[in-house]
Amino acid sequence: MAGGSTSNPTNAGKFNHAPVMLAEVLESLAPRDGAVYVDTTLGGGAYSRGMLEAAECRVCAIDRDPAAIARGAALAESFPGRLTLIQGRFGEMEQLLAPHGIREVDGIAFDLGVSSMQLDDAARGFSFRFDAALDMRMGSGGPSVEEVINTASQEMLADLIYDYGEERRARAVARAIVAARAEAPISRTSQLADIVRSVVRRSAGGIDPATRTFQALRIYVNDELGELDMGLAASERMLRPGGRLAVVSFHSLEDRRVKKFLRAHSGAMPRPSRHLPESLVAATKMPQPSFTLLHKGARKPGATELSANPRARSARLRAAERTAAPIMPEGGAA
C-alpha cells in the first residue's frame, strides 16, 4: 500500500519506479550495518532497495497487495538473506514479524496511500482514467467499492464521501449515486465518475470532480486511516531506543493523523500552566516523551524532484526518533 511512486506499465509486471522523497527518508532513517528495518509499504521496492544499498542491514518489507509481494521476489534475490517479504497489513506488523524472530527494530518507513502501480493498473479500478470494474481493494478481502455504493444508505455515502474525501458536495453526490443505482447497478469506474461530474464542478485548479469521491471510497474500503493509527501505535512498541520512524503521506487526512500522533508522543502538546497549584500540576503530570522529532513540521519534496515527478507535489515527510521512555498512554497524556 504505497503512495510514493510514479510508474510506467510498459510491460506486464515491469514498472519504471520513481520513489517520492527517497533521499529524505534515508536521511531520516540513517541505515546502519547490522540493523533491522521495516518497509511497511513495499510497493515498487524503492525504499527497501535504498535501505539495503545504504548499509549491510536487514529489511522486512510488508504489503497487503499480493502483486507487490510477487514483484518484490526479484529484489529479494538481489539481496540474499537480507530482504524478507511479508504479505499483510502493516497495522499488524508485530504479529507478522514475530514468526521471523523480530520483536524490536531500528527503523520503520511508511509510504502511505495508493501506489502509482496500482493507479496505473486499469483492472484494479483505482482510477477514473480507465473504464474498469469498481474494486479499489489493496488486498483481496472485504467489500469492493462496487458493493459499497450499491448497498450503503444515502446518509452513509454522504458521510464517508465528506469525511474521507473532504468533498463539500458530498450530499449531492450521495443523492446522485442512489438515484442512478435505482435505475441500474453501478459497476464501472466510468459510470461512477460521470455521476459525480454531473453534480460537482471542476475546480479552478483543473482537478477532476471525481477525484475526492474516488479517494474517499478507496480510503473507506481499505480502512486506510484505521490502519495508519494501528501502524503508528505498533511502531512505538517495536522501535528500539534510538530507532527512527519516517512517514510519507499524500493528503491532509493522513498528515494530520501523523502530526497529531508525533506531537502527542514527543511532548509537544500543551503542558499544565505554571500558575496552577503544585498538587494539581502533580496530578496532571505528563509522561516522558517516547519520541523526539527529527525536524520541525513536515518536509516537502524539492524543486528538482517536483519537476521530474509531479505526483510528488502533495507529499509530506514527518520523522522522529524513539527515546528510551516507556510507551506513552493513548493521546500522550496520563
Order of alpha helices (4+ residues) and beta strands (2+ residues): beta-beta-alpha-beta-alpha-beta-alpha-beta-alpha-beta-alpha-alpha-alpha-alpha-alpha-alpha-alpha-beta-alpha-alpha-beta-alpha-beta
